[in-house]
């Protein structure tokens, strides 16, 4: 898991009880329903794109890859926003996703 941005680390240190409650809320939200890890991360990525949160798009792109999403699936998710969000926000989101994808290591195929 990549290190959190410095501002998050500072918040975590300074307001540790609030951070713990926030972190617990996130964990409980993730376990509250039937969605698997990959689906949850793709949903979180889509929400981040819709909210135009560059850092969250980077984070959830990494997490979606870790949960088994392919670059093709992630790019498709971005393109689905085109008619809802518009062309400029979609291009911005695509550039944020590509920031992560170009640094991601190709996943090795498992042998049977």
Phi, psi and omega in degrees: 000127179297153178294144177291152175303154183305321181297324177290318179299319179296316177300316181301318179289315186287322184237060189300321181292320177294317179299316180299318179294318179296316180296319178295319178300317177299315179297316179296320179298319180295325182269001187284348185216187189273357184292139178281171184304312182299313180297316179301316181292325176293321177296314179298323176297314180299318178298319180296320177296313180299327179274358179059045181256094186304313180298319178292324176297316177301310182299313184283338171294313177301314182294323178295318177299315179298329181275000175109001177289146178266158175305322180297318178296319181294316178297321178298317178304315179298314182297331178297337179281351186305310184279347178265315185266333182105168185292306182302314178296326179292319178295319177299313180298319179298321178294323178293319178296316180296329174308317182280315184298324181289339177265347183287140175282139175299138179284138178282138176287139178279137175270150181265000000 
